[in-house]
Amino acid sequence: MEASVLASIVAALAALGGVALTAYVQSRNQARNQTFLAFSDVEKHHREQSARERVETLNRLVAMHKLVSKIQREFSITTLDILWRAKTTEDSYDARYLEICGEADDLRALAQLHEPAACDDVERIHGQMNIFWGNFKNLLYQCSKGEKIDHRSSFLSEAHEAARELGALGSKVKRHLAERVQEVRNDGQVER
């Protein structure tokens, strides 16, 4: 009987040992799985955050591109001609100028805060806007006095030159923005 009791005790201890070992192994596996799941959740969050940042960056670059295009159009030789032929008054042109200045300020802020590589050219665009405005305002003043204006008028020539320079700077900024869009799309780079 002693042998059968001893065999029962050994069998019971072996079974308990097996259960304990199995519980230990399962506990370790469960801890590893939880660590893996937590790591996966963090990685998923980082991927989602990166995707959101890429979308925000792309939207900002598109908005900047549109602002540059609007400014180029507003300060173009074509717009000068349209406004001149429409006999725009100085006051209505000032109101129009102040409105576009607000959009130029938006562009300047975006460039300074998010696209510093384009900031200098955006500031030059702003400078050319002022030169265009001053010369076109002089043209409107001379017209209101009944003066005859022709292509030899210095303020008309200077307004044309400001429009050409602004157009060239705008094209340069838009090329930069297009390159940035490609960078963000290709490799997800959002910082610059």
VENHUTA-V738030 format. One record per pair of residues at least 4 apart in sequence whose C-alpha atoms are under 7 Angstrom apart, sorted by the first residue. I is the first residue (numbers start at 1). GAP is how many residues later the second one is. If there is no record, write none. Layout:
((I | GAP) (I | GAP))
This chain:
((1 | 4) (2 | 4) (3 | 4) (4 | 4) (5 | 4) (6 | 4) (7 | 4) (8 | 4) (9 | 4) (10 | 4) (11 | 4) (12 | 4) (13 | 4) (14 | 4) (15 | 4) (16 | 4) (17 | 4) (18 | 4) (19 | 4) (20 | 4) (21 | 4) (22 | 4) (23 | 4) (24 | 4) (25 | 4) (26 | 4) (27 | 4) (28 | 4) (29 | 4) (30 | 4) (31 | 4) (32 | 4) (33 | 4) (34 | 4) (35 | 4) (36 | 4) (37 | 4) (38 | 4) (39 | 4) (40 | 4) (41 | 4) (42 | 4) (43 | 4) (44 | 4) (45 | 4) (46 | 4) (47 | 4) (48 | 4) (49 | 4) (50 | 4) (51 | 4) (52 | 4) (53 | 4) (53 | 137) (54 | 4) (54 | 130) (54 | 134) (54 | 136) (55 | 4) (56 | 4) (57 | 4) (57 | 133) (58 | 4) (58 | 123) (59 | 4) (60 | 4) (61 | 4) (61 | 116) (61 | 120) (62 | 4) (63 | 4) (64 | 4) (64 | 43) (65 | 4) (65 | 109) (65 | 112) (66 | 4) (67 | 4) (67 | 36) (67 | 40) (68 | 4) (68 | 102) (69 | 4) (70 | 4) (71 | 4) (72 | 4) (72 | 94) (72 | 95) (72 | 98) (73 | 6) (74 | 5) (75 | 4) (75 | 54) (75 | 57) (75 | 88) (76 | 4) (76 | 87) (77 | 4) (77 | 83) (77 | 86) (78 | 4) (79 | 4) (80 | 4) (81 | 4) (82 | 4) (83 | 4) (83 | 5) (84 | 4) (88 | 4) (88 | 5) (89 | 4) (89 | 51) (90 | 4) (90 | 47) (90 | 50) (90 | 51) (91 | 4) (92 | 4) (93 | 4) (94 | 4) (95 | 4) (96 | 4) (97 | 4) (98 | 4) (100 | 4) (101 | 4) (102 | 4) (103 | 4) (104 | 4) (105 | 4) (106 | 4) (107 | 4) (108 | 4) (108 | 14) (108 | 15) (109 | 4) (110 | 4) (110 | 5) (111 | 4) (111 | 5) (111 | 7) (111 | 8) (112 | 4) (112 | 7) (115 | 4) (115 | 77) (118 | 4) (118 | 55) (119 | 4) (120 | 4) (121 | 4) (121 | 48) (121 | 52) (122 | 4) (123 | 4) (124 | 4) (125 | 4) (125 | 41) (125 | 44) (125 | 45) (126 | 4) (127 | 4) (128 | 4) (128 | 34) (128 | 38) (129 | 4) (130 | 4) (131 | 4) (131 | 28) (131 | 31) (132 | 4) (132 | 27) (132 | 30) (132 | 31) (133 | 4) (134 | 4) (135 | 4) (135 | 20) (135 | 21) (135 | 23) (135 | 24) (136 | 4) (136 | 19) (136 | 20) (136 | 23) (137 | 4) (138 | 4) (138 | 17) (139 | 4) (139 | 16) (139 | 17) (140 | 4) (141 | 4) (142 | 4) (142 | 5) (143 | 4) (143 | 5) (149 | 4) (151 | 5) (151 | 6) (152 | 5) (153 | 4) (154 | 4) (155 | 4) (156 | 4) (157 | 4) (158 | 4) (159 | 4) (160 | 4) (161 | 4) (162 | 4) (163 | 4) (164 | 4) (165 | 4) (166 | 4) (167 | 4) (168 | 4) (169 | 4) (170 | 4) (171 | 4) (172 | 4) (173 | 4) (174 | 4) (175 | 4) (176 | 4) (177 | 4) (178 | 4) (179 | 4) (180 | 4) (181 | 4) (182 | 4) (183 | 4) (183 | 5) (183 | 6) (184 | 4) (184 | 5) (184 | 6))
